[in-house]
Amino acid sequence: MPGRSLGFSDPQISGSTWVYGLIGDPVDHSLSPEIQNAAFRAIRLNAVYLTFQVRQAQLKWAIKGLKSLNVRGFNVTTPHKRAILRYLDDVETEAAEIGSINTVKNENGTLTGFSTDGEGVLSSMKAAGISPDGRSALLFGAGGAGRVIAYALVGRGYSLKIANRTESNAKRLAKFLHGKFGRKIDAIPLSKKALKESVNHSDIILNASSMGMDGKHNPPLDKRWIRDDHWVFDIVYRPVRTKLLQDAASAGARTINGLDMLVHQGASSFTLWTGKKAPIREMRRAITEKLSS
């Protein structure tokens, strides 16, 4: 039976220690080990979470290896979220429809894929006090994260407008969501007129793209468009306070940063793997301390 959580220097790591991890390329920047190992410690689980850098050409063999070594579960990040689908034994329905996996559970040699990114966003919004009833959102990003988040929002009843640097990708996502949910989803261009009108008619502005990650290429919003009754959510967590969130705060809007989503999607993965309630407070504390140091 699992005992307490273990670290690399702990002499009690043994053959009974459960192993979890993250695959991707790169993975050295990931904060997931801080989050998950803190969770293992909090509930005294004899387990450890590691990162594994996996090149695209080696994905098939990496999955076979993780399965053979009885790694109990792992997260999946760029660039493998879609490619991994072909190497799994089963895929949860929503993840299959979205075509993106970020969590895999190994149960008696059967690998099942899930997506917890959408749940991470919804849980973050719920914790902040946002209910879905009658809400409208402007979403930046139609890539992997944007696709998952858009699916989650529309599935919960949000009306949605999607803006993306490649407008054709936004249109394809809008068409997919319309086909799935039977609701009209608007794909809008990144023009000043279209964005200003969309911001004016939205309750929530959500950045699910990489814009803002480098501190330079930010979502093309004029901060004068943001109102004090807006919610502004940026999934980018480095920097923690992106320019979008700074502009929103200066306008008096309420904000949610990317750390909240990271913690909540990690908590969903934790529960899928262990069957236990995730210690969210300890997970958030660990990541906050890591960033502050």
TORGULUM-615192 format. One record per residue (C-alpha): y, x, z; residue in one letter; residue number from 0. Coordinates in Angstrom, 1 decimal, decimal comma. Example, Ala and Ser with C-alpha at 12.3 -4.5 7.8 and 13.67 -1.06 7.14 Angstrom:
2
> c2|c1|c3|aa|i
> -4,5|12,3|7,8|A|0
> -1,1|13,7|7,1|S|1
This chain:
293
> c2|c1|c3|aa|i
> 0,0|0,0|0,0|M|0
> 3,5|1,2|-0,7|P|1
> 5,3|2,6|2,3|G|2
> 8,8|3,9|2,4|R|3
> 10,8|5,2|-0,5|S|4
> 10,5|8,8|-1,4|L|5
> 12,7|11,5|-2,9|G|6
> 11,9|14,6|-4,8|F|7
> 11,9|16,8|-1,7|S|8
> 9,9|14,4|0,4|D|9
> 6,5|16,0|1,2|P|10
> 4,8|12,6|1,4|Q|11
> 5,0|11,9|-2,4|I|12
> 1,4|11,5|-3,3|S|13
> -1,0|9,9|-5,7|G|14
> -0,2|6,5|-4,2|S|15
> 3,5|6,7|-5,0|T|16
> 4,5|4,2|-7,7|W|17
> 6,5|5,5|-10,6|V|18
> 9,2|3,7|-12,5|Y|19
> 11,7|5,0|-14,9|G|20
> 14,2|4,8|-17,8|L|21
> 13,6|5,8|-21,4|I|22
> 16,4|6,5|-23,9|G|23
> 18,4|9,2|-25,6|D|24
> 20,5|10,3|-23,9|P|25
> 19,6|9,4|-20,3|V|26
> 21,3|12,2|-18,2|D|27
> 24,4|10,0|-17,7|H|28
> 22,4|7,1|-16,3|S|29
> 23,2|5,6|-12,9|L|30
> 20,0|3,6|-12,8|S|31
> 18,1|6,2|-10,6|P|32
> 20,8|5,9|-7,9|E|33
> 20,5|2,1|-8,0|I|34
> 16,7|1,8|-8,1|Q|35
> 15,9|4,5|-5,6|N|36
> 18,4|3,1|-3,2|A|37
> 16,6|-0,3|-3,5|A|38
> 13,2|1,4|-2,9|F|39
> 14,6|3,0|0,2|R|40
> 16,1|-0,2|1,5|A|41
> 12,8|-2,1|1,4|I|42
> 10,7|0,9|2,3|R|43
> 8,7|0,9|-0,9|L|44
> 6,7|4,1|-1,7|N|45
> 8,1|4,4|-5,2|A|46
> 10,4|6,7|-7,2|V|47
> 12,5|6,0|-10,3|Y|48
> 12,9|8,8|-12,9|L|49
> 14,6|9,3|-16,3|T|50
> 12,7|10,3|-19,4|F|51
> 14,6|11,4|-22,5|Q|52
> 12,7|10,1|-25,5|V|53
> 13,6|10,8|-29,1|R|54
> 13,4|8,1|-31,7|Q|55
> 10,5|9,8|-33,5|A|56
> 8,5|10,1|-30,3|Q|57
> 8,9|6,5|-29,0|L|58
> 5,4|5,3|-30,0|K|59
> 3,8|8,2|-28,2|W|60
> 6,1|8,0|-25,2|A|61
> 5,1|4,3|-24,7|I|62
> 1,4|5,2|-25,0|K|63
> 1,9|8,0|-22,5|G|64
> 3,7|5,8|-20,0|L|65
> 1,0|3,2|-20,3|K|66
> -1,8|5,8|-19,8|S|67
> -0,1|7,3|-16,8|L|68
> 0,2|3,9|-15,2|N|69
> 4,0|4,0|-14,9|V|70
> 4,5|0,6|-13,3|R|71
> 7,6|-0,3|-15,1|G|72
> 10,6|1,1|-16,9|F|73
> 14,0|0,3|-18,3|N|74
> 14,9|0,8|-21,9|V|75
> 18,3|2,0|-23,2|T|76
> 19,9|3,1|-26,4|T|77
> 18,5|3,6|-29,1|P|78
> 15,2|2,0|-28,3|H|79
> 16,0|-1,6|-27,2|K|80
> 14,9|-3,1|-30,6|R|81
> 12,4|-0,5|-31,8|A|82
> 10,3|-0,8|-28,7|I|83
> 9,3|-4,4|-29,5|L|84
> 6,5|-3,3|-31,9|R|85
> 4,8|-1,2|-29,2|Y|86
> 4,5|-3,8|-26,5|L|87
> 1,6|-6,1|-25,7|D|88
> 3,7|-9,2|-25,0|D|89
> 7,4|-10,1|-24,9|V|90
> 9,1|-12,8|-22,9|E|91
> 10,3|-15,7|-25,1|T|92
> 14,1|-15,1|-24,6|E|93
> 13,8|-11,4|-25,2|A|94
> 11,8|-12,0|-28,4|A|95
> 14,4|-14,4|-29,7|E|96
> 17,2|-12,0|-29,0|I|97
> 15,2|-9,1|-30,4|G|98
> 16,2|-6,7|-27,6|S|99
> 14,3|-5,3|-24,6|I|100
> 15,8|-3,5|-21,6|N|101
> 12,9|-3,9|-19,1|T|102
> 9,2|-3,4|-19,4|V|103
> 6,6|-4,3|-16,8|K|104
> 3,1|-2,7|-16,8|N|105
> 0,6|-5,0|-15,3|E|106
> -3,0|-3,8|-15,4|N|107
> -2,3|-1,9|-18,6|G|108
> -0,5|-4,8|-20,3|T|109
> 3,1|-4,0|-21,2|L|110
> 5,5|-7,0|-21,2|T|111
> 9,1|-6,8|-22,4|G|112
> 12,1|-8,6|-20,9|F|113
> 15,8|-8,6|-21,2|S|114
> 17,8|-8,7|-18,0|T|115
> 21,2|-7,9|-19,5|D|116
> 22,2|-11,5|-20,0|G|117
> 21,1|-12,4|-16,4|E|118
> 23,1|-9,4|-15,2|G|119
> 26,3|-10,9|-16,8|V|120
> 25,6|-14,4|-15,6|L|121
> 24,8|-13,2|-12,0|S|122
> 28,0|-11,1|-11,9|S|123
> 30,0|-14,1|-13,0|M|124
> 28,4|-16,4|-10,5|K|125
> 29,0|-13,9|-7,7|A|126
> 32,6|-13,8|-8,7|A|127
> 32,8|-17,6|-8,6|G|128
> 32,7|-18,5|-12,3|I|129
> 30,8|-21,6|-13,1|S|130
> 29,8|-22,4|-16,7|P|131
> 31,1|-25,9|-16,8|D|132
> 33,5|-26,4|-19,7|G|133
> 34,2|-22,7|-20,0|R|134
> 35,3|-21,0|-23,2|S|135
> 35,0|-17,3|-23,8|A|136
> 36,2|-14,6|-26,3|L|137
> 33,5|-11,9|-26,6|L|138
> 34,1|-8,5|-28,1|F|139
> 30,9|-7,0|-29,5|G|140
> 28,1|-8,2|-31,7|A|141
> 25,7|-5,3|-31,1|G|142
> 22,8|-5,0|-28,7|G|143
> 24,7|-5,9|-25,5|A|144
> 26,9|-8,4|-27,3|G|145
> 23,9|-10,2|-28,8|R|146
> 22,2|-10,6|-25,4|V|147
> 25,4|-11,7|-23,6|I|148
> 26,3|-14,2|-26,3|A|149
> 22,9|-15,7|-26,1|Y|150
> 23,2|-16,1|-22,3|A|151
> 26,6|-17,6|-22,4|L|152
> 25,9|-20,1|-25,1|V|153
> 22,6|-21,0|-23,4|G|154
> 24,6|-21,9|-20,3|R|155
> 27,0|-24,1|-22,2|G|156
> 29,9|-21,8|-22,9|Y|157
> 32,0|-22,3|-26,1|S|158
> 32,3|-18,9|-27,7|L|159
> 34,3|-16,9|-30,2|K|160
> 33,0|-13,5|-31,2|I|161
> 35,1|-10,6|-32,4|A|162
> 33,6|-7,4|-33,8|N|163
> 34,8|-4,3|-35,6|R|164
> 32,3|-5,2|-38,4|T|165
> 33,1|-8,9|-38,9|E|166
> 29,9|-9,5|-40,9|S|167
> 27,9|-8,7|-37,8|N|168
> 29,8|-11,2|-35,8|A|169
> 29,2|-13,8|-38,5|K|170
> 25,4|-13,1|-38,4|R|171
> 25,3|-13,5|-34,7|L|172
> 27,3|-16,7|-34,8|A|173
> 24,9|-18,1|-37,4|K|174
> 21,9|-17,1|-35,3|F|175
> 23,3|-18,8|-32,2|L|176
> 24,2|-21,9|-34,2|H|177
> 20,6|-22,1|-35,4|G|178
> 19,2|-21,6|-32,0|K|179
> 21,5|-23,9|-29,9|F|180
> 22,9|-26,2|-32,6|G|181
> 26,5|-25,5|-31,6|R|182
> 29,4|-24,1|-33,6|K|183
> 30,2|-20,5|-32,8|I|184
> 33,3|-18,9|-34,3|D|185
> 33,3|-15,3|-35,6|A|186
> 36,9|-14,2|-35,8|I|187
> 38,6|-11,2|-37,4|P|188
> 40,3|-8,5|-35,3|L|189
> 43,7|-9,6|-36,6|S|190
> 46,7|-10,0|-34,2|K|191
> 47,1|-13,7|-35,1|K|192
> 43,4|-14,6|-34,7|A|193
> 43,0|-12,7|-31,4|L|194
> 46,2|-14,1|-29,9|K|195
> 45,1|-17,6|-30,7|E|196
> 41,6|-17,0|-29,3|S|197
> 42,9|-15,5|-26,1|V|198
> 45,2|-18,5|-25,7|N|199
> 42,3|-20,9|-25,9|H|200
> 39,8|-18,9|-23,8|S|201
> 39,1|-18,9|-20,0|D|202
> 37,2|-15,7|-20,1|I|203
> 37,7|-12,5|-22,1|I|204
> 34,6|-10,3|-22,2|L|205
> 34,2|-6,9|-23,7|N|206
> 30,5|-6,2|-24,5|A|207
> 31,4|-3,4|-27,0|S|208
> 31,8|0,4|-26,4|S|209
> 35,6|0,0|-26,9|M|210
> 37,4|1,5|-23,9|G|211
> 34,6|3,9|-23,0|M|212
> 36,5|6,9|-24,3|D|213
> 39,8|5,8|-22,8|G|214
> 41,4|5,6|-26,2|K|215
> 39,8|3,0|-28,5|H|216
> 40,4|-0,1|-26,5|N|217
> 39,9|-3,8|-27,5|P|218
> 43,0|-4,7|-29,6|P|219
> 44,6|-7,0|-27,2|L|220
> 48,3|-7,2|-26,3|D|221
> 48,4|-7,3|-22,6|K|222
> 51,2|-9,9|-22,9|R|223
> 48,6|-12,4|-24,1|W|224
> 46,7|-12,2|-20,8|I|225
> 47,5|-14,9|-18,3|R|226
> 47,0|-15,0|-14,5|D|227
> 44,4|-17,8|-14,9|D|228
> 42,2|-15,7|-17,1|H|229
> 39,0|-14,0|-16,1|W|230
> 38,5|-10,6|-17,8|V|231
> 35,1|-8,9|-17,7|F|232
> 34,4|-5,4|-19,2|D|233
> 30,8|-4,2|-19,2|I|234
> 32,0|-0,6|-19,7|V|235
> 31,7|1,2|-16,3|Y|236
> 32,9|4,6|-17,1|R|237
> 35,8|4,5|-16,5|P|238
> 35,3|1,8|-13,8|V|239
> 38,9|0,5|-14,4|R|240
> 39,2|0,5|-18,2|T|241
> 42,6|-0,1|-19,8|K|242
> 41,6|-3,7|-20,5|L|243
> 41,0|-4,3|-16,8|L|244
> 44,2|-2,5|-15,8|Q|245
> 46,2|-4,7|-18,2|D|246
> 44,4|-7,8|-16,9|A|247
> 45,2|-6,9|-13,3|A|248
> 48,8|-6,2|-14,1|S|249
> 49,0|-9,7|-15,6|A|250
> 47,5|-11,2|-12,4|G|251
> 44,2|-12,1|-14,0|A|252
> 40,9|-11,8|-12,1|R|253
> 38,6|-9,0|-13,2|T|254
> 35,0|-8,0|-13,2|I|255
> 33,9|-4,4|-14,0|N|256
> 30,8|-3,1|-15,6|G|257
> 29,3|-1,9|-12,3|L|258
> 28,6|-5,5|-11,3|D|259
> 26,6|-6,1|-14,5|M|260
> 24,7|-2,8|-14,0|L|261
> 23,8|-3,7|-10,5|V|262
> 22,7|-7,3|-11,2|H|263
> 20,7|-6,4|-14,3|Q|264
> 19,0|-3,6|-12,3|G|265
> 18,3|-6,1|-9,5|A|266
> 16,6|-8,4|-12,0|S|267
> 14,4|-5,5|-13,3|S|268
> 13,6|-4,6|-9,7|F|269
> 12,4|-8,1|-8,9|T|270
> 10,3|-8,3|-12,1|L|271
> 8,5|-5,1|-11,2|W|272
> 8,0|-5,6|-7,5|T|273
> 8,1|-9,4|-7,0|G|274
> 10,6|-8,7|-4,2|K|275
> 14,2|-9,8|-3,7|K|276
> 16,5|-6,9|-4,7|A|277
> 18,7|-5,5|-2,0|P|278
> 21,9|-5,8|-4,0|I|279
> 24,2|-4,7|-1,3|R|280
> 22,5|-1,4|-0,9|E|281
> 22,2|-1,0|-4,7|M|282
> 26,0|-1,5|-5,1|R|283
> 26,7|0,9|-2,2|R|284
> 24,6|3,6|-3,7|A|285
> 26,4|3,4|-7,1|I|286
> 29,8|3,3|-5,5|T|287
> 29,1|6,4|-3,4|E|288
> 27,7|8,2|-6,4|K|289
> 30,9|7,5|-8,5|L|290
> 33,2|8,4|-5,7|S|291
> 31,5|11,7|-5,2|S|292
